């Protein structure tokens, strides 16, 4: 019996390039955290923000601005911290000596007859 190797929905939506995939996944995780913070902020009515939004006539725009602000901020922070947390591969020397030569001090006398 043959099995079909169909890519999953997540594989079809995410970019094929591993760097872009890494960034999109971490940015999405940060956006989810930002949405959670927005929800908690409104649920617990911190600073009476939910009360202010409900009693105003701009509930939807205020909610969208709050969500977009937190989602983009947390998404950017999580993506940047993930990129900065990557380990770098040590560079291998391409040619010449395979060892670092020992540094030796050299005495240099000043030249009084400098060309002008």
N, CA, C and O atoms as CSV, one atom per row, in Angstrom:
chain,resi,resn,atom,element,x,y,z
A,1,UNK,N,N,0.834,-1.160,0.000
A,1,UNK,CA,C,0.000,0.000,0.000
A,1,UNK,C,C,0.893,1.243,0.000
A,1,UNK,O,O,1.862,1.313,0.756
A,2,UNK,N,N,0.568,2.222,-0.846
A,2,UNK,CA,C,1.357,3.440,-0.957
A,2,UNK,C,C,0.795,4.507,-0.028
A,2,UNK,O,O,-0.417,4.641,0.143
A,3,UNK,N,N,1.701,5.251,0.556
A,3,UNK,CA,C,1.272,6.377,1.373
A,3,UNK,C,C,1.644,7.654,0.649
A,3,UNK,O,O,2.705,7.747,0.030
A,4,UNK,N,N,0.790,8.607,0.729
A,4,UNK,CA,C,1.045,9.890,0.082
A,4,UNK,C,C,1.820,10.786,1.037
A,4,UNK,O,O,1.479,10.904,2.214
A,5,UNK,N,N,2.837,11.397,0.527
A,5,UNK,CA,C,3.617,12.339,1.330
A,5,UNK,C,C,3.103,13.748,1.084
A,5,UNK,O,O,3.750,14.554,0.415
A,6,UNK,N,N,1.954,14.025,1.626
A,6,UNK,CA,C,1.385,15.361,1.463
A,6,UNK,C,C,1.873,16.240,2.606
A,6,UNK,O,O,1.847,15.822,3.763
A,7,UNK,N,N,2.317,17.446,2.295
A,7,UNK,CA,C,2.773,18.333,3.364
A,7,UNK,C,C,1.601,18.797,4.224
A,7,UNK,O,O,0.479,18.953,3.743
A,8,UNK,N,N,1.878,19.007,5.463
A,8,UNK,CA,C,0.830,19.457,6.374
A,8,UNK,C,C,0.496,20.918,6.088
A,8,UNK,O,O,1.199,21.594,5.337
A,9,UNK,N,N,-0.567,21.385,6.686
A,9,UNK,CA,C,-0.995,22.768,6.487
A,9,UNK,C,C,0.081,23.732,6.970
A,9,UNK,O,O,0.333,24.760,6.340
A,10,UNK,N,N,0.713,23.394,8.092
A,10,UNK,CA,C,1.764,24.249,8.628
A,10,UNK,C,C,2.956,24.311,7.687
A,10,UNK,O,O,3.553,25.374,7.518
A,11,UNK,N,N,3.312,23.182,7.068
A,11,UNK,CA,C,4.410,23.165,6.111
A,11,UNK,C,C,4.077,23.975,4.864
A,11,UNK,O,O,4.965,24.576,4.259
A,12,UNK,N,N,2.812,23.995,4.479
A,12,UNK,CA,C,2.417,24.769,3.304
A,12,UNK,C,C,2.375,26.262,3.593
A,12,UNK,O,O,2.617,27.068,2.694
A,13,UNK,N,N,2.070,26.648,4.835
A,13,UNK,CA,C,1.954,28.069,5.161
A,13,UNK,C,C,3.294,28.718,5.475
A,13,UNK,O,O,3.501,29.890,5.163
A,14,UNK,N,N,4.201,27.972,6.086
A,14,UNK,CA,C,5.482,28.550,6.480
A,14,UNK,C,C,6.447,28.576,5.297
A,14,UNK,O,O,6.364,27.730,4.406
A,15,UNK,N,N,7.361,29.547,5.288
A,15,UNK,CA,C,8.334,29.607,4.199
A,15,UNK,C,C,9.259,28.393,4.218
A,15,UNK,O,O,9.461,27.767,5.258
A,16,UNK,N,N,9.816,28.073,3.051
A,16,UNK,CA,C,10.723,26.926,2.941
A,16,UNK,C,C,12.111,27.245,3.482
A,16,UNK,O,O,12.793,26.359,3.997
A,17,UNK,N,N,12.534,28.495,3.371
A,17,UNK,CA,C,13.845,28.903,3.859
A,17,UNK,C,C,13.883,28.764,5.384
A,17,UNK,O,O,13.016,29.315,6.062
A,18,UNK,N,N,14.867,28.042,5.942
A,18,UNK,CA,C,14.867,27.813,7.392
A,18,UNK,C,C,15.032,29.089,8.211
A,18,UNK,O,O,14.523,29.168,9.329
A,19,UNK,N,N,15.728,30.079,7.683
A,19,UNK,CA,C,15.894,31.325,8.445
A,19,UNK,C,C,14.570,32.062,8.532
A,19,UNK,O,O,14.184,32.532,9.602
A,20,UNK,N,N,13.866,32.166,7.394
A,20,UNK,CA,C,12.566,32.832,7.410
A,20,UNK,C,C,11.573,32.048,8.262
A,20,UNK,O,O,10.766,32.637,8.982
A,21,UNK,N,N,11.632,30.731,8.181
A,21,UNK,CA,C,10.744,29.894,8.988
A,21,UNK,C,C,11.002,30.138,10.474
A,21,UNK,O,O,10.061,30.258,11.259
A,22,UNK,N,N,12.278,30.210,10.860
A,22,UNK,CA,C,12.673,30.468,12.246
A,22,UNK,C,C,12.096,31.802,12.718
A,22,UNK,O,O,11.536,31.898,13.810
A,23,UNK,N,N,12.241,32.832,11.878
A,23,UNK,CA,C,11.774,34.162,12.268
A,23,UNK,C,C,10.250,34.234,12.324
A,23,UNK,O,O,9.694,34.831,13.246
A,24,UNK,N,N,9.573,33.635,11.353
A,24,UNK,CA,C,8.104,33.678,11.333
A,24,UNK,C,C,7.523,32.929,12.537
A,24,UNK,O,O,6.567,33.394,13.157
A,25,UNK,N,N,8.096,31.780,12.860
A,25,UNK,CA,C,7.598,31.007,14.003
A,25,UNK,C,C,7.780,31.787,15.301
A,25,UNK,O,O,6.858,31.845,16.115
A,26,UNK,N,N,8.944,32.384,15.506
A,26,UNK,CA,C,9.170,33.119,16.751
A,26,UNK,C,C,8.351,34.409,16.797
A,26,UNK,O,O,7.871,34.805,17.859
A,27,UNK,N,N,8.193,35.057,15.655
A,27,UNK,CA,C,7.366,36.270,15.635
A,27,UNK,C,C,5.920,35.908,15.967
A,27,UNK,O,O,5.253,36.631,16.707
A,28,UNK,N,N,5.438,34.799,15.426
A,28,UNK,CA,C,4.076,34.355,15.724
A,28,UNK,C,C,3.885,34.004,17.190
A,28,UNK,O,O,2.846,34.312,17.775
A,29,UNK,N,N,4.878,33.364,17.782
A,29,UNK,CA,C,4.794,33.042,19.207
A,29,UNK,C,C,4.733,34.320,20.039
A,29,UNK,O,O,3.976,34.401,21.006
A,30,UNK,N,N,5.529,35.314,19.662
A,30,UNK,CA,C,5.498,36.590,20.379
A,30,UNK,C,C,4.164,37.290,20.224
A,30,UNK,O,O,3.676,37.923,21.161
A,31,UNK,N,N,3.567,37.178,19.032
A,31,UNK,CA,C,2.250,37.795,18.832
A,31,UNK,C,C,1.189,37.121,19.689
A,31,UNK,O,O,0.286,37.784,20.199
A,32,UNK,N,N,1.294,35.814,19.849
A,32,UNK,CA,C,0.348,35.103,20.713
A,32,UNK,C,C,0.518,35.548,22.165
A,32,UNK,O,O,-0.469,35.733,22.877
A,33,UNK,N,N,1.754,35.718,22.602
A,33,UNK,CA,C,2.001,36.208,23.961
A,33,UNK,C,C,1.455,37.624,24.116
A,33,UNK,O,O,0.845,37.948,25.135
A,34,UNK,N,N,1.676,38.472,23.101
A,34,UNK,CA,C,1.148,39.835,23.143
A,34,UNK,C,C,-0.366,39.866,23.201
A,34,UNK,O,O,-0.946,40.694,23.903
A,35,UNK,N,N,-1.018,38.957,22.458
A,35,UNK,CA,C,-2.481,38.881,22.521
A,35,UNK,C,C,-2.938,38.436,23.910
A,35,UNK,O,O,-3.953,38.908,24.421
A,36,UNK,N,N,-2.177,37.521,24.514
A,36,UNK,CA,C,-2.504,37.091,25.880
A,36,UNK,C,C,-2.352,38.211,26.889
A,36,UNK,O,O,-3.168,38.350,27.800
A,37,UNK,N,N,-1.305,39.011,26.726
A,37,UNK,CA,C,-1.110,40.149,27.634
A,37,UNK,C,C,-2.233,41.162,27.453
A,37,UNK,O,O,-2.731,41.726,28.427
A,38,UNK,N,N,-2.632,41.393,26.193
A,38,UNK,CA,C,-3.743,42.313,25.942
A,38,UNK,C,C,-5.024,41.793,26.587
A,38,UNK,O,O,-5.766,42.548,27.215
A,39,UNK,N,N,-5.271,40.503,26.427
A,39,UNK,CA,C,-6.464,39.921,27.039
A,39,UNK,C,C,-6.443,40.010,28.558
A,39,UNK,O,O,-7.459,40.312,29.184
A,40,UNK,N,N,-5.279,39.746,29.146
A,40,UNK,CA,C,-5.164,39.838,30.611
A,40,UNK,C,C,-5.334,41.274,31.082
A,40,UNK,O,O,-5.947,41.525,32.119
A,41,UNK,N,N,-4.796,42.205,30.326
A,41,UNK,CA,C,-4.915,43.622,30.677
A,41,UNK,C,C,-6.381,44.046,30.685
A,41,UNK,O,O,-6.823,44.777,31.571
A,42,UNK,N,N,-7.120,43.582,29.695
A,42,UNK,CA,C,-8.534,43.944,29.633
A,42,UNK,C,C,-9.375,43.122,30.612
A,42,UNK,O,O,-10.333,43.645,31.183
A,43,UNK,N,N,-9.038,41.858,30.815
A,43,UNK,CA,C,-9.813,41.010,31.718
A,43,UNK,C,C,-9.728,41.504,33.161
A,43,UNK,O,O,-10.737,41.587,33.861
A,44,UNK,N,N,-8.503,41.834,33.599
A,44,UNK,CA,C,-8.326,42.283,34.981
A,44,UNK,C,C,-8.591,43.772,35.149
A,44,UNK,O,O,-8.517,44.294,36.262
A,45,UNK,N,N,-8.899,44.456,34.059
A,45,UNK,CA,C,-9.257,45.879,34.064
A,45,UNK,C,C,-8.199,46.726,34.762
A,45,UNK,O,O,-8.506,47.554,35.620
A,46,UNK,N,N,-6.960,46.502,34.378
A,46,UNK,CA,C,-5.843,47.235,34.977
A,46,UNK,C,C,-5.916,48.693,34.528
A,46,UNK,O,O,-6.017,48.988,33.337
A,47,UNK,N,N,-5.864,49.577,35.484
A,47,UNK,CA,C,-5.960,51.009,35.200
A,47,UNK,C,C,-7.328,51.415,34.677
A,47,UNK,O,O,-7.465,52.480,34.074
A,48,UNK,N,N,-8.332,50.592,34.895
A,48,UNK,CA,C,-9.707,50.827,34.426
A,48,UNK,C,C,-9.740,51.044,32.920
A,48,UNK,O,O,-10.541,51.827,32.411
A,49,UNK,N,N,-8.855,50.336,32.211
A,49,UNK,CA,C,-8.757,50.485,30.765
A,49,UNK,C,C,-9.976,49.876,30.065
A,49,UNK,O,O,-10.513,50.461,29.124
A,50,UNK,N,N,-10.409,48.699,30.530
A,50,UNK,CA,C,-11.582,48.066,29.921
A,50,UNK,C,C,-12.823,48.930,30.134
A,50,UNK,O,O,-13.627,49.102,29.217
A,51,UNK,N,N,-12.977,49.469,31.333
A,51,UNK,CA,C,-14.119,50.324,31.632
A,51,UNK,C,C,-14.116,51.554,30.733
A,51,UNK,O,O,-15.158,51.958,30.216
A,52,UNK,N,N,-12.958,52.137,30.552
A,52,UNK,CA,C,-12.838,53.318,29.701
A,52,UNK,C,C,-13.177,52.981,28.253
A,52,UNK,O,O,-13.855,53.749,27.570
A,53,UNK,N,N,-12.696,51.814,27.786
A,53,UNK,CA,C,-12.968,51.431,26.400
A,53,UNK,C,C,-14.443,51.110,26.171
A,53,UNK,O,O,-15.004,51.479,25.139
A,54,UNK,N,N,-15.076,50.422,27.129
A,54,UNK,CA,C,-16.476,50.035,26.965
A,54,UNK,C,C,-17.393,51.251,26.982
A,54,UNK,O,O,-18.391,51.275,26.262
A,55,UNK,N,N,-17.080,52.245,27.777
A,55,UNK,CA,C,-17.948,53.423,27.889
A,55,UNK,C,C,-17.636,54.487,26.849
A,55,UNK,O,O,-18.264,55.546,26.843
A,56,UNK,N,N,-16.679,54.223,25.971
A,56,UNK,CA,C,-16.393,55.190,24.911
A,56,UNK,C,C,-17.048,54.719,23.614
A,56,UNK,O,O,-17.550,53.597,23.540
A,57,UNK,N,N,-17.042,55.569,22.605
A,57,UNK,CA,C,-17.638,55.181,21.332
A,57,UNK,C,C,-16.591,54.667,20.344
A,57,UNK,O,O,-16.893,54.504,19.162
A,58,UNK,N,N,-15.386,54.414,20.801
A,58,UNK,CA,C,-14.316,53.909,19.927
A,58,UNK,C,C,-13.769,52.584,20.473
A,58,UNK,O,O,-12.556,52.404,20.579
A,59,UNK,N,N,-14.661,51.673,20.811
A,59,UNK,CA,C,-14.262,50.404,21.410
A,59,UNK,C,C,-13.434,49.559,20.440
A,59,UNK,O,O,-12.372,49.059,20.813
A,60,UNK,N,N,-13.900,49.396,19.215
A,60,UNK,CA,C,-13.213,48.540,18.243
A,60,UNK,C,C,-11.854,49.126,17.844
A,60,UNK,O,O,-10.861,48.399,17.887
A,61,UNK,N,N,-11.760,50.402,17.460
A,61,UNK,CA,C,-10.436,50.929,17.110
A,61,UNK,C,C,-9.456,50.904,18.290
A,61,UNK,O,O,-8.270,50.633,18.104
A,62,UNK,N,N,-9.939,51.179,19.474
A,62,UNK,CA,C,-9.055,51.158,20.642
A,62,UNK,C,C,-8.561,49.738,20.918
A,62,UNK,O,O,-7.389,49.538,21.236
A,63,UNK,N,N,-9.444,48.766,20.797
A,63,UNK,CA,C,-9.050,47.371,21.004
A,63,UNK,C,C,-8.061,46.904,19.955
A,63,UNK,O,O,-7.100,46.207,20.279
A,64,UNK,N,N,-8.284,47.280,18.690
A,64,UNK,CA,C,-7.355,46.911,17.625
A,64,UNK,C,C,-5.981,47.548,17.823
A,64,UNK,O,O,-4.954,46.892,17.648
A,65,UNK,N,N,-5.970,48.817,18.186
A,65,UNK,CA,C,-4.688,49.487,18.426
A,65,UNK,C,C,-3.948,48.862,19.598
A,65,UNK,O,O,-2.729,48.698,19.551
A,66,UNK,N,N,-4.671,48.518,20.634
A,66,UNK,CA,C,-4.047,47.884,21.792
A,66,UNK,C,C,-3.490,46.513,21.423
A,66,UNK,O,O,-2.361,46.179,21.783
A,67,UNK,N,N,-4.290,45.713,20.697
A,67,UNK,CA,C,-3.843,44.384,20.291
A,67,UNK,C,C,-2.645,44.474,19.343
A,67,UNK,O,O,-1.650,43.777,19.542
A,68,UNK,N,N,-2.729,45.315,18.326
A,68,UNK,CA,C,-1.646,45.424,17.344
A,68,UNK,C,C,-0.368,45.927,18.010
A,68,UNK,O,O,0.724,45.454,17.697
A,69,UNK,N,N,-0.500,46.872,18.916
A,69,UNK,CA,C,0.680,47.386,19.616
A,69,UNK,C,C,1.375,46.318,20.444
A,69,UNK,O,O,2.592,46.154,20.358
A,70,UNK,N,N,0.611,45.596,21.241
A,70,UNK,CA,C,1.215,44.548,22.071
A,70,UNK,C,C,1.720,43.380,21.232
A,70,UNK,O,O,2.792,42.842,21.506
A,71,UNK,N,N,0.959,42.980,20.209
A,71,UNK,CA,C,1.353,41.838,19.391
A,71,UNK,C,C,2.631,42.136,18.617
A,71,UNK,O,O,3.527,41.294,18.563
A,72,UNK,N,N,2.731,43.317,18.018
A,72,UNK,CA,C,3.944,43.626,17.255
A,72,UNK,C,C,5.145,43.822,18.179
A,72,UNK,O,O,6.260,43.439,17.827
A,73,UNK,N,N,4.936,44.406,19.337
A,73,UNK,CA,C,6.045,44.606,20.268
A,73,UNK,C,C,6.563,43.273,20.799
A,73,UNK,O,O,7.765,43.010,20.757
A,74,UNK,N,N,5.675,42.446,21.291
A,74,UNK,CA,C,6.109,41.153,21.821
A,74,UNK,C,C,6.646,40.249,20.722
A,74,UNK,O,O,7.585,39.486,20.949
A,75,UNK,N,N,6.056,40.329,19.527
A,75,UNK,CA,C,6.562,39.543,18.407
A,75,UNK,C,C,7.978,39.939,18.044
A,75,UNK,O,O,8.833,39.079,17.831
A,76,UNK,N,N,8.230,41.238,17.971
A,76,UNK,CA,C,9.576,41.713,17.652
A,76,UNK,C,C,10.590,41.369,18.719
A,76,UNK,O,O,11.718,40.987,18.408
A,77,UNK,N,N,10.199,41.501,19.971
A,77,UNK,CA,C,11.120,41.191,21.071
A,77,UNK,C,C,11.461,39.707,21.088
A,77,UNK,O,O,12.624,39.343,21.258
A,78,UNK,N,N,10.469,38.853,20.914
A,78,UNK,CA,C,10.732,37.411,20.938
A,78,UNK,C,C,11.580,36.985,19.741
A,78,UNK,O,O,12.480,36.156,19.878
A,79,UNK,N,N,11.294,37.550,18.569
A,79,UNK,CA,C,12.066,37.210,17.370
A,79,UNK,C,C,13.505,37.694,17.515
A,79,UNK,O,O,14.437,36.958,17.189
A,80,UNK,N,N,13.699,38.916,17.998
A,80,UNK,CA,C,15.058,39.447,18.154
A,80,UNK,C,C,15.845,38.671,19.206
A,80,UNK,O,O,17.031,38.401,19.019
A,81,UNK,N,N,15.197,38.314,20.302
A,81,UNK,CA,C,15.916,37.558,21.329
A,81,UNK,C,C,16.256,36.154,20.845
A,81,UNK,O,O,17.288,35.605,21.231
A,82,UNK,N,N,15.408,35.566,20.007
A,82,UNK,CA,C,15.720,34.250,19.451
A,82,UNK,C,C,16.898,34.330,18.488
A,82,UNK,O,O,17.755,33.447,18.475
A,83,UNK,N,N,16.940,35.380,17.689
A,83,UNK,CA,C,18.061,35.547,16.753
A,83,UNK,C,C,19.352,35.800,17.517
A,83,UNK,O,O,20.396,35.245,17.173
A,84,UNK,N,N,19.288,36.632,18.551
A,84,UNK,CA,C,20.508,36.911,19.326
A,84,UNK,C,C,20.954,35.701,20.134
A,84,UNK,O,O,22.124,35.609,20.506
A,85,UNK,N,N,20.054,34.782,20.409
A,85,UNK,CA,C,20.402,33.599,21.175
A,85,UNK,C,C,20.993,32.479,20.343
A,85,UNK,O,O,21.407,31.457,20.890
A,86,UNK,N,N,21.039,32.652,19.026
A,86,UNK,CA,C,21.624,31.619,18.178
A,86,UNK,C,C,23.111,31.498,18.455
A,86,UNK,O,O,23.798,32.496,18.675
A,87,UNK,N,N,23.598,30.275,18.441
A,87,UNK,CA,C,25.030,30.063,18.635
A,87,UNK,C,C,25.731,30.158,17.297
A,87,UNK,O,O,25.263,29.623,16.292
A,88,UNK,N,N,26.852,30.842,17.300
A,88,UNK,CA,C,27.620,30.974,16.076
A,88,UNK,C,C,28.586,29.811,15.952
A,88,UNK,O,O,29.144,29.338,16.942
A,89,UNK,N,N,28.775,29.359,14.723
A,89,UNK,CA,C,29.768,28.332,14.490
A,89,UNK,C,C,31.134,28.997,14.432
A,89,UNK,O,O,31.283,30.035,13.786
A,90,UNK,N,N,32.129,28.426,15.090
A,90,UNK,CA,C,33.452,29.043,15.044
A,90,UNK,C,C,34.011,28.995,13.625
A,90,UNK,O,O,33.882,27.996,12.917
A,91,UNK,N,N,34.635,30.107,13.232
A,91,UNK,CA,C,35.211,30.170,11.890
A,91,UNK,C,C,36.500,29.377,11.845
A,91,UNK,O,O,37.344,29.476,12.736
A,92,UNK,N,N,36.635,28.599,10.805
A,92,UNK,CA,C,37.850,27.817,10.631
A,92,UNK,C,C,38.808,28.605,9.756
A,92,UNK,O,O,38.381,29.258,8.804
A,93,UNK,N,N,40.090,28.555,10.063
A,93,UNK,CA,C,41.038,29.276,9.212
A,93,UNK,C,C,41.044,28.671,7.807
A,93,UNK,O,O,40.987,27.453,7.639
A,94,UNK,N,N,41.115,29.555,6.799
A,94,UNK,CA,C,41.043,29.084,5.424
A,94,UNK,C,C,42.411,28.738,4.852
A,94,UNK,O,O,42.512,27.854,4.001
A,95,UNK,N,N,43.433,29.393,5.286
A,95,UNK,CA,C,44.746,29.125,4.719
A,95,UNK,C,C,45.825,29.567,5.681
A,95,UNK,O,O,45.542,30.070,6.768
A,96,UNK,N,N,47.064,29.375,5.270
A,96,UNK,CA,C,48.181,29.792,6.105
A,96,UNK,C,C,48.365,28.878,7.293
A,96,UNK,O,O,48.102,27.677,7.224
A,97,UNK,N,N,48.817,29.458,8.372
A,97,UNK,CA,C,49.072,28.666,9.573
A,97,UNK,C,C,47.774,28.217,10.222
A,97,UNK,O,O,46.792,28.959,10.241
A,98,UNK,N,N,47.771,27.048,10.732
A,98,UNK,CA,C,46.592,26.528,11.424
A,98,UNK,C,C,46.601,26.921,12.890
A,98,UNK,O,O,45.628,26.686,13.607
A,99,UNK,N,N,47.705,27.522,13.341
A,99,UNK,CA,C,47.817,27.958,14.727
A,99,UNK,C,C,48.042,29.464,14.740
A,99,UNK,O,O,48.516,30.052,13.769
A,100,UNK,N,N,47.695,30.056,15.845
A,100,UNK,CA,C,47.945,31.483,15.997
A,100,UNK,C,C,49.393,31.652,16.430
A,100,UNK,O,O,49.834,31.060,17.415
A,101,UNK,N,N,50.124,32.466,15.684
A,101,UNK,CA,C,51.536,32.675,15.982
A,101,UNK,C,C,51.686,33.469,17.278
A,101,UNK,O,O,50.802,34.238,17.654
A,102,UNK,N,N,52.796,33.275,17.939
A,102,UNK,CA,C,53.064,33.987,19.183
A,102,UNK,C,C,53.486,35.410,18.852
A,102,UNK,O,O,54.289,35.633,17.946
A,103,UNK,N,N,52.945,36.364,19.585
A,103,UNK,CA,C,53.296,37.758,19.358
A,103,UNK,C,C,54.606,38.084,20.071
A,103,UNK,O,O,54.806,37.735,21.234
A,104,UNK,N,N,55.498,38.768,19.336
A,104,UNK,CA,C,56.805,39.122,19.874
A,104,UNK,C,C,56.944,40.633,19.783
A,104,UNK,O,O,56.716,41.202,18.715
A,105,UNK,N,N,57.315,41.305,20.881
A,105,UNK,CA,C,57.489,42.762,20.802
A,105,UNK,C,C,58.718,43.112,19.961
A,105,UNK,O,O,59.736,42.420,20.007
A,106,UNK,N,N,58.605,44.187,19.202
A,106,UNK,CA,C,59.689,44.649,18.339
A,106,UNK,C,C,59.958,46.101,18.683
A,106,UNK,O,O,59.034,46.909,18.777
A,107,UNK,N,N,61.251,46.435,18.874
A,107,UNK,CA,C,61.618,47.811,19.181
A,107,UNK,C,C,61.692,48.589,17.863
A,107,UNK,O,O,62.345,48.171,16.907
A,108,UNK,N,N,61.003,49.731,17.845
A,108,UNK,CA,C,60.995,50.578,16.658
A,108,UNK,C,C,61.519,51.936,17.055
A,108,UNK,O,O,61.052,52.537,18.023
A,109,UNK,N,N,62.510,52.425,16.291
A,109,UNK,CA,C,63.078,53.750,16.563
A,109,UNK,C,C,62.384,54.770,15.681
A,109,UNK,O,O,62.080,54.492,14.521
A,110,UNK,N,N,62.137,55.938,16.223
A,110,UNK,CA,C,61.509,56.965,15.405
A,110,UNK,C,C,62.488,57.475,14.359
A,110,UNK,O,O,63.680,57.620,14.630
A,111,UNK,N,N,61.991,57.741,13.187
A,111,UNK,CA,C,62.801,58.245,12.091
A,111,UNK,C,C,62.728,59.763,12.082
A,111,UNK,O,O,61.652,60.339,11.917
A,112,UNK,N,N,63.883,60.414,12.262
A,112,UNK,CA,C,63.870,61.876,12.322
A,112,UNK,C,C,63.824,62.463,10.922
A,112,UNK,O,O,63.494,63.640,10.781
A,113,UNK,N,N,64.128,61.724,9.909
A,113,UNK,CA,C,64.118,62.238,8.546
A,113,UNK,C,C,62.878,61.720,7.837
A,113,UNK,O,O,62.939,60.807,7.014
A,114,UNK,N,N,61.788,62.314,8.172
A,114,UNK,CA,C,60.539,61.893,7.554
A,114,UNK,C,C,60.400,62.567,6.192
A,114,UNK,O,O,60.694,63.754,6.050
A,115,UNK,N,N,59.959,61.824,5.209
A,115,UNK,CA,C,59.717,62.471,3.909
A,115,UNK,C,C,58.428,63.287,3.989
A,115,UNK,O,O,57.447,62.886,4.615
A,116,UNK,N,N,58.467,64.428,3.344
A,116,UNK,CA,C,57.282,65.300,3.384
A,116,UNK,C,C,56.576,65.348,2.081
A,116,UNK,O,O,55.563,66.036,1.953
